Amino acid sequence: DPSLEPAEVLGAFLSQFYDDKPCPRLVLLSHPVDDQALLAEALATRAGYKVTVTVPQRGEKKQLTDNALQNARQALGRRLAETSSQARLLAGLAETFALERTPRRIEVYDNSHIMGTNAVGAMIVSGPEGFVKNQYRKFNIRSTDITPGDDFGMMREVMERRFTRLIKEHTQPNGTVTDDDAFPAWPDLILIDGGQGQMSAVRAILDELGIADKVQAIGVAKGVDRDAGRERFFVRGREPFTLPVRDPVLYFVQRMRDEAHRFA
C-alpha cells in the first residue's frame, strides 16, 4: 500500500515474520519502527532470551542495512520488470491464439515413463507472475489397460482425473465455475505436449465431461526435424501452423513446455 510509511510496513512485517520462526538476538533495521522497545520485548518474550532491535547509524552494521536495502530495491525492480514482461507475453499469447481473454491460469501437461514403466503425468501452472509451483501436480498412471509408451492413453487418464476433480470441487450444480481464491482454480488455457493425436484424445475427454466450451486446448508438437523453433500448433478450427522463430510468444510457449518436461 503506497500510503503506508516505511515504519508501519517494517513493524508489521517483523511481527508477522517472526511469528512462526526463531528470532535472532540482534535485529538490524533500515528505518525506525513504532513502539520499537515494545516490539523487542514481545520478540524476547516469545523467544525466551533478550532480543535487541536497533537502527544502526554508522559503521559495519549501518553498511549491512544499507546493502540489504539496496538488494531489496533491486529484487523489487526485477520482480516488477518480470511481472510487466509476463503480462505482455500473456497478452501476446491471447492475440496469437485468438483467445477470448488474456489467460490468468495456464496448465501445461506432459507424460513421462522409463522404458514403458513408472508412467507419470505432469501438470505445471503459469500465471501473471510466472510459474506457480505450489499448483503443480503429478499423476501416477493407474490404468492397467495402458500399454507401455501409450501416450494417448496416459493423457486420457490424466485429463479425466484432473477435470473430474475440478468439476467436483469448483463447479456449482448449475454448471457455474467457482473460484474462491485470488488465483483461479480453472485454467483458461491448457497446452498439451503433442500433435493431432494427443489433441483428439484431450478433446474427446473435454467433450465427454461437457467442458469443451470452458477450456481452450492447444497442442504443441515438434516439427519433423524435432528442432526447437519449428513447433507446430494445433488449435480447434484452424489448420496446424508455426510461429516465426524469434517470436516472443514462441519462446514463452517453449519455456512452459520445457518446465513441464523438467517436472515430469
N, C-alpha and C positions, 0 to 999 in steps of 0.2 A: 504494500500500500504506500504510494508516494507521499501521502500526508503524514506518515509516521516519522518521528525523529529517530536518528541512529540509537539514542539511549533507550527508547521504547522497544525497538526491534531487538537490540542486543540483550536487553534484560529479559524479554520474553523468550528469546532463543535459548539463553543459558539455562533458565529454569526448566524448559522442556527437554533440552539436550541431555542434561544430567539426571533426568527423571528415571531413566532405565539403564544407566551405565555408570561405572565408577568415576568419581570426580578426582582430579589431581589435587595435590596440596597447594599448588600455585596456579592461579588463572590470570593470564595477562590479557588486558582488553585494549582495543584501539581507541575507545571512547568511554567516558564515564557513564555509568548507568544509574537510574533512580534507585534509591534505597540500597546502595552498594554494600554497606555494612550488614544490612538485614539479609541480603542475598547470600553473603559469605557465611553468615550464621546459619541460615537454612541449609546450605550445602554441607556445612560442617556437621550439623545435627544428623543429617541423613547419612553422611559418610562415616561418622564416628571418630573423626580426627579434625584438627584445625585446618581450615581452608582459607587461604588469602586470595582476595580478588583485588587486583590493582591495575592502574593505568600508568605504565612507565613513561617517564618524561625525558630520559636521556640514557645513553649507554647501550650496552648489548641487548637488554630487554626491550628497549624502545625500537632498536633495529629489527628485532624479531617480530614485533607487532606491525611495524611498517611493511616488512616483507609479506606477512600474512595478508595484510590489507591489499597490497599490490597483486598478490596471487589471486585473491578473491575477485578483484576487479577484472583481471584478465580472464578468469574462468567464466565470470558472468558474461563478458563480452563474447567469448567463444560460444557460450550456450545460446545467447540471443542471435548470433550470426547463424548457428546451426538451425535454430527454430525458424528463422526467416527463410533460409535456404530450403528447409524441408517443406515449408508452406508453398514455396514456388514450385517445387518438384511435384507435390500433391496436386496443385492446380494444373500443372503441365500434363500429369498423368490423366486427369479428368478430361482435359481437352483432347489429348491423343486418342483416347479410347471412347470418346463421346459418352462419358458417364453423365448421369443426370445431375450429380453434385460432386463437389470435391470430397473424396473419401476421408473419413475420420479414422476408420479402422480397416486395415488391410491384413488378410490372413494368407500366408504362403504355405503350401503343402508339398512335402517331398516324401519319398519312400526310401528305405534303406534295408539291405539284407546282406548277409555274409554267405556266399555260395548257396543262396536259397534258404538259409536258416536264420534264426534271430531276426525275423522280419519286424520292422518298426516303421510306423508312420509318424511324421513330424510336422508340427504346425508352428510357424513363427508369426509374430504380430508386429506390425509397424503402424505408427500414428503420427500426429502432428509434431511430436518431439523426438521421433526416431523409433528405434526398436523398443518394444515394451516387453522386457524379458520375463516379468512375473506373469505374463499371459501365455507364454509358450506352453505347448502341450506335446506329449508323446503318446502314441497308441501302440501298445504291443499287440501285434496282429493275432487274433484268437482263432479265426476260422480254420477248420481242418480241411475245408474243401479247396483252399487256395494252394495251387501247386507252386513249387519253388520258382521264384522270379516272376510270378503273375502280378505285374504292377497294376493292371486294371482291377483285379480282384482286391488287392490291397487298398487301392484308392477308394473303391466302393465301400469297403468296410469302414475306413477312416471317415468318409463323408457321412455315412449312415450314423455312426456313433456320435460324431461331432454335432450334427444338426438335429438329431433326435433329442439329444440332451439340451441343446439350445432352445428348441421349441418348448420342451417341458419346463425349463427354468425361466425363460424370458419371453413367453408369449401368453397373452390373455386368452380366455375362452373365445372371444370374438375374433381372434387372429391378430390383434394389435401387438406389435413388438414393444416390449418394455425394456427400458434402460435406466436403472436406478442410479448408476454411478456416473461420475463425470466422464469416464471413458466408456464408450459403448460396448456392450457385450456382443451385439450382432455386427458382423462385417458388412461394410458397404461393397467390398470387392474381395474376391478370392483369386489368387494366382496359383495355377497348377503347373508343376514341372512336367511337361509332356505335350504331345500334339493332339491330333484329331481323335485318336482312340481314347486317350485319357479324358478328353473333354466330353466325349459321348458318355463315358461311364459316370462322370460327375453330373452331367445334365440329367441323366436318367434318374439318379438319386434325388436331385433337387426337384424334378418333376413329380416323382413318387411321393415326396414329402409335402408337395404343394407350396414350395417356397421359391420356385424358379423366378418369380417376379420380385422377390425380396433381395436376392443376392446376385450381383453381376459376377460371372466367372470368366476368366481369361486363361488360355493355355499358352505356355511359353516353351517352345521346343528349339533345340539347337538346329542349325542348318545342316545340310547334308555333309559339309566338311567339319562339323562339330566345333567350328570356331566361335568363340565369344564375339558378339558383334553381328553375327549372321542369324540371330534368333528369329524364328517365325512366330507370329502371334495368331492365336485362334480365338475369334470373338464371334458369338452367335449373330447371324445376319450379315456377316462380311466375309469376303474371301480372305484366306490367310495372307498376312502381309509382314514386311520387315520395316525397321526404322533406320534412318541414317546412322552410320557407325558412331558419329560423335554426338548424337542426340542425348542431352542430359537425362531424358526420361528413360532411354535405353540403359544408361549407366545405373539409374535408380532401380530399375527392374532387376538388372544383373546383380546388384548389391543385395537386394532382398532374396533373390534366388540362391545366391552364394551362402547367405546366412542360413537359409533352410537346409542346404546341403551340409553345412558345418554342423548344425544342430542334429540332423538325422544321423 
